[in-house]
Structures are given as C-alpha cells and as structure tokens.
Amino acid sequence: MTTLRNNEVPAGGRPVRAPSLWQSARKHWLLYLLLVPGIVQLLIFKVAPLFGLAIAFQNYSTFVGIWDSPWVGLEHFHRFFNDPYIYILVRNTVLLALITLLVGFPIPIVFALFLNEIRLRFIKKFVQIMSFFPYFISAAVMVSILYTVLSPQNGIVNQLLNWLGLESVFFMASPAWFRPLYATLHVWHTFGYFAIVYLASMTTIDPSMYEAAEIDGAGRWKKMFYVTLPSLAGIITVMFIVSIGNIFTVDLDKILLMYNPSIYETADVIQSYVYRQAFAPQGFPNYSFGAAVSLVQSVIALVLVLTANQAAKRYSSTKLF
C-alpha cells in the first residue's frame, strides 16, 4: 500500500490535501480533548502570570493593586544595575551554576553508559531504581540528611575526622564548603532522573550498528565509545542547551534550606536576593524590585538558550528550531 504525502498527486487522480485543523479536530475530538487540561494549566500558571511583570515598572502596592500603582519606568532596573552587591550575586550564581553543570552534567551520561553494559537484568533494574529514588525525596528531607551526616557533634563525617585525630568541622557554616556541598546534593538528587533520559535514548539505537562493530572486532569499550556515545549526541545536545538556559537558575529551595548569614559570601544568589527583597521579614516587601531583578534574570537566560542553540546548529547536526 502506497502512502501519499501532502498535496501529492496520485496516478490518475486529483491531489490529496491534508485535512484542516477543524476537520482533524472533529474526527479526533477525543484526542484533542486530552489537550484541554494541559492548555488550561499552561494558560493559568505560565501565560497569565506574565501580565504581572508590569509591577517591575511600578511602585507596586498591594493596597491599591496593579491598576492604581504609580509607574516609575526603569527606576528599579537602574537601582539594580547600580547596586555594588549585584557583582557578588552574579558571581555566586554563575559559579554555583557552572560547578553544578561541570560536575552534574557528565555524571548521568557516564552512569547511563556503564549501567547499559550490565547484562544481569535484575541488577540493572535494582541499580536504576535506587539511583532514581532520591529524585522523589523533597529538598527539605535531603538537606536534613545532609545536616545529620555533617553534624559537628555526632555526624558520621566528623566522627571519622575525630577518629583520624582531626578536629570537627562545621561544614554547614563554612562559606568555603557551601558550593561543593550544594553541587554534591544536586548531583545526588538528579543524576538518576537524567540517567533514565539517556537510557531511554539508548533503546532507539539500531542493534545492527552493534553487530557491525562486533564484526569489525570492536569490544565492549569500543562499542560504548564509537556506537553508543555518538548515538546519544542528539539528546546530549538538547540536555546541554537546557542546562545552559538554567545557568542563572539554581535550586532556590536547597539554598534557602542550607544557607544562613554566615555563608552569604558564597551562598547568596540572585534568586535568594529576590526572595529577600520580595518577601522581606522586616518592613514592607518590595515586590516591584524583586520582579525587576527576576525579569533581568529571565532575559539573560533566554539569550543564553538562544546562543547555545545557535552553537548547536553550527557545530552539530542537531537543530531544534
């Protein structure tokens, strides 16, 4: 049976036109009905809040609302860019994101490559489940576990240090230890989830490629590096672009749970600064200034995503747009 493409003319007949959107919706209305909850959720939680960005250009007051709050133009943006503290915030945010990217991005790939080589199905499934399990643990629980393990009184790490004749270290109050601890916690929390993405992509690899490699005398290591890894280039590119877009977006929940004034030097990032400005515990919260800072951060993230995608188009065969 021959399948005709859109607007292709069959032998001895008129051109076959693709059905319109309305015709397709009438014919497959149940499938389109499944889109409704997702579209409603997108409109309510993603599109509608965009109109609230107007407060970034106002002196917004909850007592008078958006419509009656006075407009101040770019005053909040000018204040943000002229604040000397912005350099510390940007430095901490970028360094924290880069450390997380450099450590957290390759680990799921390597883990998925080695996990794919396990032949015993039971062991493979068990390791996969155990690595994925931390993804379902809340940030509060994970930080509590970290506090317990690193406790200067009875934490297992400090007990080991004392056994070696060293003094206890208060890791959670040390600025120098915040970034390594955050990166470790992030990797532990997410590497199992991202590994599943790569494992799912491995199932689409043509088995004949492995057979051809075996005929050429390739062992398991060479098949991993010359067949499996190149076949993952597309998904790796996509995940890398997503990671680049998040370079100015760190996990605020973990930071708020981990940091305290003694480690603001390395732990205070743009999101935590916005949180303190928009929800100040003392005085009146400054929603407008927080919205302005968040808008700047979002624009920078958009530019980074577009730049990374253009680089992917230029240096690889994977094109997203």
C-alpha positions in Angstrom: 0.0 0.0 0.0 1.4 3.4 -1.1 1.2 6.3 1.3 0.8 9.7 -0.4 2.4 12.8 1.0 0.5 16.1 1.5 -0.6 17.6 -1.8 0.9 14.7 -3.8 -1.0 13.8 -6.9 -1.8 10.0 -7.2 -1.7 8.3 -10.5 -4.8 9.3 -12.5 -6.4 11.3 -9.6 -6.7 14.7 -8.1 -4.2 16.0 -5.5 -4.7 14.8 -1.9 -4.9 17.7 0.5 -4.1 17.4 4.2 -7.2 17.8 6.4 -7.7 21.2 8.0 -7.3 21.7 11.7 -11.1 21.9 12.2 -11.6 18.6 10.2 -8.9 16.9 12.2 -10.4 18.2 15.5 -13.9 16.9 14.5 -12.6 13.5 13.6 -10.2 13.0 16.5 -12.0 15.2 19.1 -11.2 12.8 22.0 -7.5 13.2 21.4 -7.8 17.0 21.3 -9.9 16.8 24.5 -6.9 15.4 26.2 -5.0 18.6 25.4 -7.5 20.8 27.4 -6.1 20.2 30.9 -2.6 20.9 29.8 -3.6 24.0 27.9 -5.6 25.3 30.8 -2.7 24.7 33.2 -0.3 26.5 30.8 -2.6 29.5 30.5 -3.3 29.8 34.2 0.2 29.2 35.6 2.5 30.2 32.7 0.8 32.8 30.5 -1.4 34.7 32.9 1.4 35.5 35.4 3.3 37.2 32.6 0.9 40.2 32.9 2.1 40.6 36.5 5.6 41.6 35.2 4.1 45.1 34.8 4.8 45.7 38.5 8.5 45.7 37.6 7.9 49.2 36.1 5.7 50.4 39.0 5.9 51.2 42.7 3.5 48.4 43.3 1.4 48.4 46.4 -0.9 45.6 47.5 -3.3 48.2 48.9 -4.1 49.8 45.5 -3.3 47.0 43.1 -1.6 46.9 39.7 -4.1 49.3 38.0 -3.6 52.2 40.5 0.1 51.7 41.4 2.2 54.6 40.1 4.5 53.9 37.1 8.2 54.6 37.6 9.6 53.2 34.3 13.2 51.8 34.6 13.9 53.0 38.1 14.1 49.5 39.7 16.4 48.3 36.9 18.6 51.3 37.3 18.8 50.7 41.0 19.7 47.0 40.5 22.5 47.6 38.0 24.0 50.3 40.1 24.0 48.3 43.3 27.6 47.1 44.1 26.2 44.0 45.6 25.0 42.8 42.2 28.5 41.6 41.3 28.6 39.3 44.3 25.2 37.9 43.4 26.1 37.3 39.8 29.4 35.8 40.7 27.9 33.4 43.2 25.1 32.5 40.8 27.3 31.8 37.9 30.0 29.9 39.9 27.4 27.8 41.6 25.7 27.0 38.2 29.0 26.3 36.4 30.2 24.0 39.2 26.8 22.1 39.1 27.0 22.0 35.3 30.6 20.8 35.1 30.0 18.1 37.7 26.4 17.2 37.3 26.1 17.1 33.5 28.6 14.4 32.6 27.9 12.1 35.6 24.4 10.9 34.4 25.9 10.2 30.9 28.8 8.1 32.3 26.4 6.4 34.7 23.9 5.5 31.9 26.7 4.2 29.7 28.0 1.8 32.4 24.5 0.9 33.5 23.6 0.0 29.9 26.5 -2.5 29.9 25.1 -4.6 32.8 23.8 -7.8 31.4 22.0 -9.1 34.5 18.6 -7.6 34.2 17.7 -7.8 37.9 20.9 -6.0 39.0 20.4 -3.4 36.3 16.8 -2.6 37.3 17.7 -2.5 41.0 20.6 0.0 40.4 18.3 2.1 38.2 15.6 2.2 40.8 17.9 3.1 43.6 19.6 5.8 41.6 16.2 7.3 40.6 14.7 7.1 44.1 16.4 10.3 45.5 14.6 12.3 42.8 11.3 11.8 44.7 12.8 13.0 48.0 11.9 16.6 48.9 14.7 19.2 49.2 13.9 19.6 52.9 14.5 15.9 53.6 17.7 15.9 51.7 19.1 18.9 53.4 18.1 17.4 56.8 20.0 14.2 55.9 23.0 16.4 54.9 22.8 18.3 58.2 22.7 14.9 60.1 25.6 13.4 58.3 27.8 16.6 58.7 26.7 17.5 62.2 29.8 18.7 64.2 28.5 16.8 67.3 27.5 13.4 66.1 27.7 13.4 62.3 29.4 10.4 60.8 31.9 12.6 58.8 33.1 14.4 61.9 33.2 11.2 63.9 35.6 9.8 61.2 37.7 13.0 61.3 37.9 12.7 65.1 38.9 9.1 64.8 41.7 10.2 62.5 42.8 12.7 65.1 41.4 15.8 63.4 39.1 18.4 64.8 35.4 18.6 63.9 34.4 20.9 61.1 31.1 22.8 61.0 30.6 22.3 57.2 27.2 24.0 57.0 28.5 27.2 58.5 31.7 27.4 56.3 31.5 29.6 53.2 34.2 27.5 51.5 32.2 24.3 51.8 28.8 25.6 50.6 29.5 25.2 46.8 30.9 21.6 47.0 28.0 20.6 49.3 25.4 22.1 47.1 26.8 20.5 44.0 27.0 17.1 45.7 23.5 17.4 46.9 22.3 18.4 43.4 24.0 15.5 41.7 22.7 13.0 44.2 19.2 14.4 43.8 19.0 14.5 40.0 21.6 12.2 38.3 19.3 9.1 38.4 16.5 11.1 36.7 18.7 12.3 33.9 20.3 8.9 33.5 16.9 7.5 32.7 16.6 10.0 29.9 19.8 8.8 28.3 18.9 5.1 28.9 15.6 5.7 27.1 17.5 7.2 24.2 19.8 4.1 24.1 16.8 1.9 23.3 16.4 3.6 19.9 19.9 2.7 18.8 19.8 0.3 15.8 21.1 -3.1 17.0 22.7 -3.7 13.6 25.3 -1.0 14.5 26.5 -3.1 17.4 26.6 -6.2 15.2 28.6 -4.4 12.6 31.0 -3.2 15.3 31.4 -6.8 16.6 32.2 -8.0 13.0 34.9 -5.3 12.9 36.4 -6.7 16.1 35.2 -4.0 18.5 34.9 -4.9 22.1 32.5 -3.6 24.7 34.6 -0.5 25.4 34.9 0.4 21.7 31.2 -0.2 21.1 30.5 2.1 24.0 32.7 4.9 22.7 32.1 4.5 19.0 28.5 3.4 18.8 26.6 4.2 22.0 28.1 7.6 22.8 27.8 9.1 19.3 24.2 7.9 19.1 23.4 10.0 22.2 24.8 13.2 20.6 21.3 14.5 19.9 19.9 14.1 23.4 23.1 15.3 24.9 22.9 18.5 22.9 19.3 19.1 23.9 20.1 18.5 27.6 23.1 20.7 27.4 21.1 23.6 25.9 18.5 23.2 28.7 21.4 23.3 31.3 22.8 26.4 29.7 19.4 28.1 30.0 19.4 27.3 33.7 22.8 28.7 34.3 21.2 31.7 36.1 18.7 29.5 37.8 19.8 27.5 40.8 17.7 25.4 43.2 16.3 28.0 45.5 14.7 25.5 47.9 18.1 23.9 48.6 19.8 27.2 49.0 17.2 28.6 51.4 17.4 25.5 53.5 21.2 25.4 53.5 22.3 28.9 53.9 22.5 31.3 56.8 24.0 34.8 57.2 27.5 33.3 58.0 27.8 32.0 54.4 26.1 34.8 52.4 29.5 35.4 51.0 29.2 32.4 48.7 25.6 31.2 49.1 23.7 34.4 48.3 22.5 34.2 44.7 20.1 36.2 42.6 17.1 34.1 43.5 17.7 34.3 47.2 18.3 38.1 46.9 14.9 38.4 45.1 13.2 36.3 47.7 14.5 38.6 50.5 13.5 41.7 48.6 10.0 40.5 47.6 9.2 38.8 50.9 11.2 40.9 53.4 10.7 39.8 57.0 11.1 43.4 58.2 9.1 46.4 56.9 7.2 46.3 53.6 8.1 43.8 50.9 9.4 45.3 47.7 7.6 43.3 45.0 8.4 45.7 42.2 12.2 45.5 42.7 12.1 41.7 43.0 10.1 41.5 39.8 12.6 43.7 38.0 15.5 41.5 39.1 13.7 38.3 38.1 12.9 39.8 34.7 16.5 40.7 34.1 17.5 37.1 35.0 14.9 35.6 32.7 16.1 37.8 29.7 19.7 36.7 30.3 18.6 33.0 30.5 16.7 33.4 27.2 19.7 34.9 25.5 21.9 32.0 26.8 19.4 29.4 25.5 19.3 31.1 22.0 23.1 31.4 21.9 23.6 27.7 22.9 21.0 26.6 20.3 22.8 28.6 17.6 26.1 27.0 18.6 24.4 23.5 18.4 23.1 24.3 14.9 26.6 25.3 13.8 28.7 22.6 15.4 26.4 19.6 15.3 23.7 18.1 13.1 21.0 18.6 15.8 18.7 21.5 15.2 15.9 22.3 17.5 14.3 25.2 15.6 
